[in-house]
Amino acid sequence: MRDFHGVIQALKIYIADGRDIKVLDKDVANILGLTQMQFATLKRRNSTPYPNVLALCKHENLCCNEIFFEETSLCER
């Protein structure tokens, strides 16, 4: 299971959607419905915002295994 930084990196890859763009922490905070200050606090504490990530996965119809785990073979494509 990924830690906070791994989850955030996976979200940045998802947000970039194959484009060659730099996704910033503020972009991740925004898509998770967090303020930049809330996100910075979570990052400093290495505390993954599970409810926010799960809500995003549901809203985007994204398999949460792709975000939380290295192995994603459980997700249907």
ABEGO torsion letter per residue (X at the ends): XBBAAAAAAAAAAAAAGGBBBBBBAAAAAAAAGBBAAAAAAAAAAGBBBAAAAAAAAAAAGBBAAAAABABAAABBX
